[in-house]
Amino acid sequence: MSTLNFAIIGTGGITLQNHLPGLALCKDVRVSALCDTSEATLEKARAQIGEVAVSTSYEDIVKRDDVHAVIIATPNIAHKPIALAAIAHGKHVLCEKPIAMSAPDAREMAAAADLAGVRHMTAFTYRFVPAMRYLRHLIDIGELGQPYHFRSCRLQDWGTRNLGWRQVKSLAGTGELGDMLSHRINFAQHLIGPIKRMVANVKNLTPMRDGMPNDTEDWVAILADFVNGATGVLESSKLASGRNESWRSLDYVEVNGSEGTFEFTTGKWNELLFGKVGGPGIAPLAVPREFWTWPGSPRDPGVGDPLITFRYDQAFEFVDAIRAGRACVPSFHEGAASQAVMDAALESATTGKWIDLTAEAAAPIRPA
Ligand SMILES: NC(=O)c1ccc[n+]([C@@H]2O[C@H](COP(=O)([O-])OP(=O)(O)OC[C@H]3O[C@@H](n4cnc5c(N)ncnc54)[C@H](O)[C@@H]3O)[C@@H](O)[C@H]2O)c1
């Protein structure tokens, strides 16, 4: 098996936390090029790799013959131009979420990648939580029955600190919506199916963060109807004071159907809660061992903190799809479908009206 060479563009937080350790676990994979507009950030990542080409210009990186695949981990505004440039040079692309600033842009990226015949993947990292994959399996085999309700609640305490590019609309596109809810919209579409129509509200309660202007929303809520008749309620906030952050804070998903109820929380990577219709209530349901890692992943689930290490399976999936010449899970199409709901949420929040999603936006997600 020949070595696959990767370039990473944007070598900040998520690259150090997820992408580099994930690629390090993959066999016959090399990080051959790194790019960041900040020399200091680039140097920090380079020091972890050793021998590697570096540049502050992504154009230099995507045209390199020794690069087969590119991971994009920059602020959101740069995702589309970098992805299109990489695709134009025939590179496979894994792009951080939200993959673009709007759904039409995301669809353009997906279409360009399909046309070029390269692999494309959206970094919806929580799809790699073992409990999420087991939940989808249980739904697939009928344990939920007819879906009635999807409910998600993402509550974190980010206080009023400065969030850098994340609080600048022209760089981030949206705030809590793209940052956190984009993942949960993807859960909803993955577990229940496409959304037909929705109404939403967003709120900016911190117009200044640590002395710097914030023109993005801190809170968002969506009320949705799915094509299959189920209902959805999704809420996400950076201002749930005292709830802590990341996996230490609340990331709750509940699905109710004709056969029962399942509850998923990111903080419990190997456990769901389950209640059978007419039963005594919900109780823990262990995730079987075969779901602890992504199929084929070389990761040992006994090594490291499993609340961090499940994320490394994302890099494996990208590598495996490239080698197998098959679609990545989740692809840019899933990124675009989540983005369609984000666009509709902003439109609804502005107009105060229910928004019907177009057939294109509501298109069924490719099954995992
Ligand atoms: N999948 C997840 O769970 C997850 C988690 C965190 C962040 N993210 C996403 O990852 C992306 C990066 O987030 P982060 O937290 O790592 O941000 P960050 O600010 O820590 O890192 C971004 C880096 O990109 C660099 N950069 C900016 N413009 C660039 C350009 N044109 N070319 C090259 N480098 C450029 C910056 O200098 C910075 O070092 C965002 O899209 C974010 O939404 C996803």
The ligand as an ORCA input file, in Angstrom:
! r2SCAN-3c Opt
* xyz 0 1
  N     -15.313     19.238     14.272
  C     -15.260     19.813     15.463
  O     -15.690     19.244     16.456
  C     -14.603     21.170     15.585
  C     -14.092     21.621     16.806
  C     -13.440     22.855     16.841
  C     -13.329     23.616     15.680
  N     -13.873     23.170     14.520
  C     -13.783     23.946     13.268
  O     -12.406     23.952     12.849
  C     -12.085     25.189     12.218
  C     -10.901     25.816     12.943
  O     -11.228     26.002     14.306
  P     -10.078     26.122     15.426
  O     -10.767     26.051     16.729
  O      -8.991     25.179     15.153
  O      -9.597     27.626     15.139
  P      -8.175     28.256     15.448
  O      -8.358     29.731     15.409
  O      -7.571     27.637     16.655
  O      -7.293     27.791     14.185
  C      -7.523     28.274     12.875
  C      -6.167     28.533     12.229
  O      -6.372     28.873     10.856
  C      -5.378     29.857     10.508
  N      -5.813     30.539      9.295
  C      -6.706     31.549      9.163
  N      -6.893     31.841      7.859
  C      -6.095     30.996      7.155
  C      -5.848     30.817      5.777
  N      -6.456     31.542      4.836
  N      -4.932     29.891      5.399
  C      -4.287     29.137      6.336
  N      -4.490     29.272      7.668
  C      -5.400     30.183      8.069
  C      -5.276     30.714     11.746
  O      -4.046     31.435     11.789
  C      -5.400     29.693     12.868
  O      -4.137     29.229     13.313
  C     -13.378     26.011     12.255
  O     -14.074     25.844     11.049
  C     -14.170     25.390     13.405
  O     -15.574     25.552     13.263
  C     -14.507     21.968     14.464
*
